């Protein structure tokens, strides 16, 4: 059984992590929707926001750096595919 103090700390961390993960997932979804809709003018800023959220999550220790790098790479690949007509 954890002490009351460590339980309070764990709860605070859990709530913070939950909020950051939720925000990151929401921004990733919006970026993917913009890319899938083919809206190049809105996809760029949406992808930039998602990447910023991923980087912040890594800084706070919520995501592993390789996990975020993989997500950023896949997101940028989709964006570049949208911006480069004539490729696949």
Order of alpha helices (4+ residues) and beta strands (2+ residues): alpha-alpha-alpha
